[in-house]
Amino acid sequence: MIAVDTNILVYAHRRESRDHEAARDVVRRMAEGPDAWAIPWPCVYEFFSVVTNARIWKADASTPDEAWSQLDAWFGAPALVLLAEPPGFSAVLATLVRRPRVRGAVVHDARIAALCLAHGVTALLTRDRDFALFPELATRDPLRK
């Protein structure tokens, strides 16, 4: 199962992103395809926070209704799995957050990586290089040319 990180979701949603079309196509193929794909719940929260943030987008931030409508469209994909903390999750998370360079904002990435690992995700689609701190989780930049 492939999981999708926040940055790919944001690019897929925000038309002004130079990567919008490519990201939209990647997410659309998964949403319309038969294979299971995943979004970790922390990425749902972060997506909503980022696309509605007026400090980032100025007067053109997505409204809460627009952001939730986008999420609802993805939630409606038949093969989507939303990744939440399963039993025993703390043990997986502990192995990641105790690493030397996992501090501050990287803890958020550790949580996403732990969710993916706990659910058997084979690759995380992301442009975030901080996931290299977790080599047991394969990552792929679906927008790299």
C-alpha positions as CSV (number, residue, x, y, z in Angstrom):
1,M,0.0,0.0,0.0
2,I,1.2,3.5,-0.9
3,A,0.7,6.4,1.5
4,V,0.6,10.1,0.6
5,D,2.2,12.9,2.6
6,T,0.8,16.3,3.2
7,N,2.9,18.2,0.6
8,I,1.6,16.1,-2.3
9,L,-2.0,16.6,-1.1
10,V,-1.4,20.4,-0.8
11,Y,0.1,20.6,-4.3
12,A,-2.8,18.5,-5.7
13,H,-5.3,20.9,-4.1
14,R,-3.6,24.3,-4.7
15,R,-3.8,25.3,-8.4
16,E,-1.1,28.0,-8.1
17,S,1.5,25.4,-7.2
18,R,3.9,24.7,-10.0
19,D,3.5,21.0,-9.2
20,H,-0.3,21.2,-9.1
21,E,-1.1,19.2,-12.3
22,A,1.4,16.5,-11.6
23,A,0.4,16.1,-8.0
24,R,-3.3,16.2,-8.9
25,D,-2.7,13.4,-11.5
26,V,-0.9,11.2,-9.0
27,V,-3.6,11.5,-6.4
28,R,-6.4,11.1,-8.9
29,R,-4.9,7.9,-10.3
30,M,-4.8,6.4,-6.8
31,A,-8.2,7.7,-5.9
32,E,-9.8,6.2,-9.0
33,G,-7.7,3.0,-9.0
34,P,-8.5,-0.3,-7.5
35,D,-5.3,-0.6,-5.3
36,A,-5.4,0.4,-1.6
37,W,-3.7,3.7,-0.9
38,A,-3.5,5.6,2.4
39,I,-3.4,9.0,4.0
40,P,-2.2,9.2,7.6
41,W,-4.6,11.1,9.8
42,P,-1.9,13.6,10.8
43,C,-1.6,14.5,7.1
44,V,-5.3,15.2,7.0
45,Y,-5.0,17.7,9.9
46,E,-1.9,19.3,8.4
47,F,-3.4,19.6,5.0
48,F,-6.4,21.4,6.4
49,S,-4.2,23.7,8.5
50,V,-1.9,24.5,5.6
51,V,-4.4,25.2,2.8
52,T,-6.6,27.4,5.1
53,N,-3.7,29.4,6.4
54,A,-3.9,33.0,5.3
55,R,-0.3,33.7,6.3
56,I,0.8,31.2,3.6
57,W,-1.8,32.0,0.9
58,K,-2.7,35.6,1.8
59,A,-6.2,36.5,0.7
60,D,-6.4,33.4,-1.4
61,A,-6.3,30.7,1.3
62,S,-8.8,27.9,0.9
63,T,-11.9,28.3,2.9
64,P,-12.7,25.7,5.5
65,D,-15.6,24.5,3.2
66,E,-13.2,24.2,0.2
67,A,-10.6,22.3,2.2
68,W,-13.1,19.9,3.7
69,S,-14.8,19.4,0.3
70,Q,-11.4,18.3,-1.1
71,L,-10.9,16.0,1.8
72,D,-14.4,14.6,1.4
73,A,-13.6,13.8,-2.2
74,W,-10.5,11.9,-1.2
75,F,-12.4,10.2,1.6
76,G,-14.9,8.9,-1.0
77,A,-12.2,7.0,-2.9
78,P,-13.2,3.3,-2.4
79,A,-9.6,2.1,-1.9
80,L,-8.5,4.8,0.5
81,V,-7.3,3.7,4.0
82,L,-7.0,6.4,6.7
83,L,-4.1,5.5,8.9
84,A,-4.7,5.9,12.7
85,E,-2.7,4.6,15.6
86,P,-3.2,0.9,16.0
87,P,-2.6,-1.1,19.2
88,G,1.1,-1.3,19.9
89,F,1.8,2.0,18.1
90,S,3.8,3.5,20.9
91,A,6.5,0.9,20.5
92,V,6.9,1.7,16.8
93,L,6.9,5.5,17.5
94,A,9.4,5.1,20.3
95,T,12.0,3.6,18.0
96,L,11.8,6.6,15.7
97,V,11.5,9.5,18.1
98,R,14.5,8.4,20.2
99,R,16.9,8.9,17.3
100,P,19.5,11.7,17.7
101,R,18.2,14.1,15.0
102,V,14.5,13.6,15.7
103,R,13.5,16.9,17.5
104,G,11.0,19.6,17.1
105,A,9.0,19.6,13.9
106,V,10.6,16.3,12.8
107,V,8.6,14.5,15.5
108,H,5.6,15.1,13.3
109,D,7.4,13.3,10.5
110,A,8.3,10.5,12.9
111,R,4.6,10.0,13.7
112,I,3.7,9.8,10.0
113,A,6.6,7.3,9.4
114,A,5.5,5.2,12.5
115,L,1.9,5.1,11.2
116,C,3.1,4.0,7.8
117,L,5.3,1.3,9.3
118,A,2.7,0.1,11.7
119,H,0.2,-0.4,8.7
120,G,2.7,-2.0,6.4
121,V,2.9,0.9,3.9
122,T,5.4,0.0,1.2
123,A,6.2,3.6,0.2
124,L,5.4,7.1,1.2
125,L,4.9,9.6,-1.6
126,T,6.5,12.9,-0.4
127,R,8.9,15.7,-1.3
128,D,10.1,16.0,2.3
129,R,13.7,14.9,2.7
130,D,13.4,14.6,6.5
131,F,11.9,11.1,6.0
132,A,15.4,10.0,5.1
133,L,15.9,9.8,8.9
134,F,13.7,6.8,8.8
135,P,15.3,4.5,6.3
136,E,13.0,1.5,7.1
137,L,10.2,3.5,5.4
138,A,10.7,3.7,1.6
139,T,9.9,7.1,0.2
140,R,9.3,8.2,-3.4
141,D,9.1,11.7,-4.9
142,P,6.3,11.2,-7.5
143,L,6.9,14.7,-8.9
144,R,10.7,14.4,-9.5
145,K,11.5,14.7,-13.2
